[in-house]
Amino acid sequence: MALENLISITFSDEELNNLNQSITMLKKALHGKTVNLTPDQRGQYGRIANQNKLIVDKAKNYMEQHPEWIPRFLDKEEFDRDFTARKQIETQVQLLENLSQQLIDTKTLLDYDNYTNALSFYRMMRFLAGENEPGAKAVYQDMKVLFKKNRVQSIDEGDTDSEE
């Protein structure tokens, strides 16, 4: 009985080339406009939560209605530029996050398919090694080291290797 294949896709050279060109175009469009924070900086600055976005939006609205109330030390023009750019980027981030998650999910299914097939191959090598199939024992021994001894492995693996 054949194993269930959860996903089957291929990319042509042209499709991969188009994808790489698109990513390169994105990098060029963002060059000089984005930053990479260190993990410490990410912790320092954090992310603005939805409640805080409401505060920013409300403050902007009131600043528009009452410009005389804006503190002198606050650069309203810079605030407006940051506000506009944040909104523009936020839309793009959502689109890219959706695409990224689709790629991650697709890779997850491909990894699962590959792993279950690799385990089936390993089990066959174990069987063939036990049957003294020429060359099978060397392959089995080489793969066996990838499994920790006495570890209770997943049901998919169905092998603890402890009996050997």
JOJOZI-V12576 format. One record per pair of residues at least 12 apart in sequence whose C-alpha atoms are under 10 Angstrom apart, sorted by the first residue. I is the first residue (numbers start at 0). GAP is how many residues later the second one is. Records with the same first field share a line. If there is no record, write none. Layout:
I = GAP  GAP
This chain:
1 = 115
2 = 110  113  114  117
3 = 109  112  113
4 = 104  105  107  108  109  111  112
5 = 100  103  104  106  107
6 = 99  100  101  102  103  104  105  106
7 = 98  101  102  105
8 = 97  101
33 = 55
55 = 27
56 = 26
59 = 16  19  20  23
62 = 13
63 = 12
114 = 41  42
115 = 40  41
117 = 39
118 = 24  37  38  39  40
119 = 36  37  38
120 = 19  22
121 = 17  18  19  21  22  35  37
122 = 17  34  35  36
123 = 12  16
124 = 12  13  14  15  16  18  19
125 = 13  14  15  17  18  33  35
126 = 13
127 = 12
128 = 12
143 = 17
144 = 16
146 = 12  13  14
147 = 12  13  14
148 = 12  13  14  15
149 = 12  13
